[in-house]
Amino acid sequence: MSDIYAVILCGGRGERFWPKSRQNLPKQFVRLFARHSLTKATSDRIKRLCPLERQLFVAPEQFVGLLKTEIPVAPDNLILEPVGKNTAPAIGLAAITISQRAPEGIMVVLPADHLIAPTAEFLKALRIGVELAQNGWLVTFGITPTRPDTNYGYIQLGEELIRRKNLVAYRVKEFKEKPNSRTARRYIDSQRYLWNSGMFVWRVDLILQEFARFMPKFYEGLIAYNQLRSTQESRETVKRLYQRVEAISIDYAVMEKAADVAVVHGRFDWDDVGSWLALARRLPVDKYGNTHQGVWFERDTHNSIIYSDEGVVATLGIRNLVIARSGEAVLVADKQALGELRQLLREMQADPKGRKFL
């Protein structure tokens, strides 16, 4: 399996973790759950299958310093994006880069900001994905839904393709975009849907064929980029390419349109750490339903999430709140209102008094 390459996507702004996650220190580089960042954990998780020399990191140019503080990335394994344009352009750029080294190699795509355990179960599922990819499938990984979450896409299961003890892979019948709560509950009750984890495996030549089919102009730009040898010329080509390409996910651009798509049902614990609510899922909860990190004193506090990386937080008589303090900024939000945080940050961005805290 020497021709397997991991592509770790390090973009994204992690806005739903403000104020801990900022424009100059986004979620994937924050140390929230362990001594290391989520990006370092992702790199370590895959190294048994793909050692560091076969790990490629796709990151915006401004994050290079953050990445190198934790991971000794070789320059040739660092793919810089001039601006974030969602996952499809990032994956295309990585695919054309890998094609120079292994034209028919296997490409494992992993977001940098997921929590996964245990690693052994994750790697078992990944090896089945590699087996399917070698046989021409585009592979994704699905997770058993544990709640009717409306922030995830769902995958409808088709026919069974492979069974290895407790691991099963299916043909994807259909991708379903983020549903309302009623539809999400129906998906769960049917037991024929999985969460779309956003992790993928495929042969490099096959994914490039799909780009040629579904994003032909972008593919032409990738070929032009691939033919350049000068570093400066390459950067200028990427800038022009990103100016023209639309911001689009790999799901919309390719996976929902492609024919031979498979999903491996992952039996590992997975969390995309999407918002402050993840702390209540990943950290201890007291008998009153509270989760906290940092120095905190309370009376009559229930079902709340308290985070502070300096100073002290004290709460009296509150219910169902998220209180997050980082540096000079504090967030106080009803749990049910966290979905509106991005809009609040847009309003802060438009105001000079708020912009400096983003």
N, C-alpha and C positions, 0 to 999 in steps of 0.2 A: 504493500500500500504506500509506496514511496512517492506516488504522484498525487497525493491528496494535499490540497492547500486549504487553509482556513482563511476566510476573509472576515475580519471583525469590523463592523460598522460603528464608528465612533462619533458620528454626527448627532444632531439633535440638541435641543436647548434645555430640556428638562424643566420646562416652565412650571409644571404642576408641583414641583418641589421648591418653588420660591418660598422663603428667601434663602434657604440653604444653597439651592442651585441658582447660579447667576450666569450672566452672559460670558464672564471670564472664567467661570468654574461650573460647568454644567453637570447634571446628575451623574453621568457616566464616569466622572473623575472625582466624585465626592465619596468620602469614606463614611457611609451611613451605617452599614451592617457588619463591618469587619475592619481589620487593620489596614486592608488594602481597598482600593477603589473597585467598583463593579467591572471596569475594563480589565484590570489586572486579574480579577477572579475569572473572567471569561477566557483570557489568555492561558491561565494556569489549567483551567478545566479541559481544554482541548489539546494540551501539549503531549499527552500520551499518544494521540493519533497524529497530531501535527506539531512537531517541535517548533521552537520559535523561528527557526530559519525558513519554515514553510507557513508562517503566519503573516498575512498582509493586513495592514491597518489603513482603513479609509477614514480620513479626518479632515475637517476644515483646517486651513493653514494656521489659524490662530490657536489651535489646540495642540500643536506639535510639542511645545514645551511641556504642557501638562502630561502628555503621553510619555515623553521620554524621561520624566521624573520617576516613573515606576517600571517602565519596560524598556530594555535596551534594544530598540528597534533598529535594524539595519536600514540605511537610507534607501536601498532598493526595495524594501518591503513597506515603505511608507508611501501611500497614495494620497496626494493632497487635492482637496476640492476647493476651488476658488469661492464657492458659495454652496450652501446646502440646497439640493433640489430633490429631496426625498430619496427613496431607496433604489429606484430603477437606474438612474444615472450612475450612482455610486457602484452598484453591482456591475453595470456594463463596463465601467472603467477598470474595475478589478478583474473582470473576466478577460478583457483584452490584454491586460498586463500578464496574467497567468499564462495566456496562450503563447506568449513568447518563450516560456520555460517548458510548458507541458501542454501541447495543443489538444490532447485528449485527456488531460488530467481531470481529477475530480475536485470540485469546488464546494466547500462547506461555508455557508453564509450565516454569521451569528451576530445579532445585535450586541453591543457592548454592555448593555444595562440590564441584563436579566439575572435573576437569582435562580440557580438550579442545583438540586441535590437529590440523591447522591450522584456523584460523578460517574460511578461505575454503571448505574442504570442509564444515565444519559449516553454514555459511550456505546452501550449495547444497542440502543435505539439508533444511534448514529451509524453504526456498522451495517445495520439493515438498510438504512438509507443509502449508504455507499453501494451496497449490493444492487439495489434497485437502480441507482444512477448509472452504474456500469452497464446495465441492461437497457439504457435509453429512457428512463423515467426522469421527469422533473419531480423532485421529492420535497415535501414540506413535513412538518411535525405538528401533530394535534395533541391537545391536552384535555383531559376529562374536565368538563365544566363543574365547578363546585358551587356556583351561584349564578343567577340570571343576569350576568354582567352585560351592560349595554355599551361598554367601551371596547369590546373585542369583536373582531370578525369571527365567523363560525364556518366550519367545514362540514358539509353533508357527506356521509360515508356511502360509497358505492360497494362494488363487489370486493371480496377479500382476495388479496394477492399473495401474501406471505404470512405464515404463522411460525414463530419460533418461541416455543414455550408460552410465556405470558405476553409476548410482543406480537402485535398484528399490524400488517400494513394493508391499506385499502386503496382502490382507485377512488379518486375524488369525484364525487357526483356533481357537486356544485359548491362554489364559494358564496357565502352569505355575508353581506356587509353588516355593520353594527346595527343590531335590531332594537326595537323598543322592548321594554321589560316583559310585556305579555308574550311577544314572539320568542324572546330568549327563554322564558319559562317553558314554552311549548317545545323548543329545541331540546332542552334538558330532559323533559319528560319522555321524549321519543327515543332517547338513548342512541340516536343516529347522527349526532352532531358533536364535534369537538371544537375547542377554541383554536383559532389560528395563531400559532406561536410566533410567526415571523422568522422562523429558521428554515434554511433550505439546503439541499444537496443536489448537484447535477454535474454532468460532464461539461467542461468548458466549451467544447465545440458546439454542443447542442444548445446551450443557453445563448451563445452568440448567433446561432441560426434563428432562434426565436426573436432576438433583437432585430435581426435583418428582416424578419417577417412583419413584426408588429411596430417597430420604431426604425424604419429604414433610413431616415435622414440622420438620426443619431448614430446608427450603425456605420454609416459612411464616414461620419466624423471620427468614430473609434478606429476605423481602418487607417484614416489619415494620421491619427495620433500614433498608431502602432508603427508606422513607417518612419517616424522621426527618431533621430538618435541624439540630437542636441537637447540638453536639459532645458535650456531657455526656450527653444522652439516648442518643446513638449508642453511647457507651462502655458505658453501663449495659445497653443492649439486647444488645450483644455479650457482656458478662459473663454475662447470663442465658442467652443462646443457647449459650454454651460450657459452662455448668454442666449443660445437658441433653443435649448431643450426645455420642455415643460417640466415642472415639478410633479412627479408622478411616482407612485409606489410600484414595486415589482408585481404586486398582486393585481393591480389594475392594468398595468402595462403588458404583462405576460401571462401570469398564472391563471387568471380567469378566462383567458382565450385559448390557451394551449390544450392539446389533445391528451397526451399521455402524462397525466399528473397523478402522483400517488401521495398518500399521507401515512406516516408511521405514527401509530398511537403511542405517545410517550407515557411511560409509567413512572417517570421521575416527578419530583416536586418542582413546580415552575411558577415563577412570578415575574411579570415584566416591570414591577416596581413603578407603576404608573403615577402614583400620587402619594400624599402623606398617609392615605388609608393603608398603604402597604405596611406601615410600621405595626399596625394592629394585627396584621396577618403574620408578620415575621418575628416580632419581639414578644416577650412575656406580657400577659394581660392580668391585672390584679382582679380581686374579687368584685370590684365595682365596675369592671369593664374598661379600665383605663390602661393606656400604654404610655411609657415615658422614657426619654433619654435626657440626661443632664440633671441639674439641681432643681428640685421641684418640691414645693410644700403645698398641701391642699386640705380643704375641709369640704365635705359634701360635694364631691366631684364624681361624676359618673359618665361612663362611655365616651371618654375624651382621649385625645392624643396630644401629648405635651412634649415638645422638643426644644432644647436650648443648648447651644454650643458655648455659651458663656453667660455669666451672671446667674440670676435665679428667677424662676417663675413661681408665682403663688396664685392659687385659684380658690374661689369661694362660691359654692352653690351653683355650679355650672353643669350643663348636660350637653352631650353630643357635639362638642366643639373640637376643632383643631387649633392649637396654639403653637406656633413655631417661631422661635427667635433665633436669628443668626446675625451676629455682628450688630449693626445699627438698625436692623429692620425686623419687624414683628408682623406676623400674619395671625389674625383671629378670624376663624371661619366656622360656620355651621358645616358639619360633615356633608350634608346634602347639597351644599352650595359650592363644593370644591370644583365642580365642572365649569364654573364661571370664572375661575381664577385667571385663565388666559385672557379673557376679555378685560378683566381688571388691570392686568399687566399692560395691555395695549393702551389703556387710558393713562397709566403711569408713564408709558413711553412718550405719549403726546404732551406731557407736561414736564417742563425743565426741573421742577421741584421733585418729581417722581423718578425721572429718567436716571438720575445718578445712583439710585438704589437697585437698579436692575442688573 
